[in-house]
Amino acid sequence: MNTGRRLMDLVAFIAVLATGIILVAVGVEPEALAIVVVALGGLYNAWNGTKTARNDRGSSSAEERE
C-alpha cells in the first residue's frame, strides 16, 4: 500500500512540474506562478495530512475492537 501512495506522490509531482513548465512557456509571469504553486502545495499538504489522520483513526478503531 505504501508503494501506491508513493506512486500517487510521484504522479502529483510530475503533473505539477509539467503544469508549471507549460504555464511559463505560455507566458505566465514566474511570480504569479510561484503564488499558485505555494497555494497548491498547501492544499496538497492539507489533503495528505487529513488522509493520514483518517488512517490513524481507522487503525486505532480496529485495535479497540480487538
MORA-V438110 format. One record per backbone hydrogen bond with DSSP energy under -0.5 kcal/mol. NH is the residue of the N-H (numbers start at 1). CO is the residue of the C=O. If there is no record, write none. Layout:
# MORA-V438110
NH&CO + NH&CO
This chain:
# MORA-V438110
5&1 + 6&2 + 7&3 + 8&4 + 9&5 + 10&6 + 11&7 + 12&8 + 13&9 + 14&10 + 15&11 + 16&12 + 17&13 + 18&14 + 19&15 + 20&16 + 21&17 + 22&18 + 23&19 + 24&20 + 25&21 + 26&22 + 27&23 + 28&23 + 33&29 + 34&30 + 35&31 + 36&32 + 37&33 + 38&34 + 39&35 + 40&36 + 41&37 + 42&38 + 43&39 + 44&40 + 45&41 + 46&42 + 47&43 + 48&44 + 49&45 + 50&46 + 51&47 + 52&48 + 53&49 + 54&50 + 55&51 + 56&52 + 57&53 + 58&54 + 59&55 + 60&56 + 61&57 + 62&58 + 63&59 + 64&60 + 65&61 + 66&62
